[in-house]
Amino acid sequence: MKTIGAYEAKIHLPKLLERVIKGERITITKHGIPVAVLQPPPTIRKAETKTIIAELRKFREKNTLTGISIRDMIEVGRR
């Protein structure tokens, strides 16, 4: 883990963010005392497109808009 001063971090933030995107963890210090840590977010599992489409279809089967038209929804949204 790399340590960097707050002033230097402010000046070089875009470069630091690029390093964090690549997986690096950077501690920011103020007068030598750690005050913040830049690190990548927890890994988010990407779902496959086919799985998402199947889940949406399943949702649509259970949830229908019976009795409401799209035009009515638009009008309600404008109020």
Secondary structure by P-SEA (a helix, b strand, c coil): cccccaaaaaacaaaaaaaaaabbbbbbbccccccbbbbbccbbbbccaaaaaaaaaaaaaacccccccaaaaaaaaac
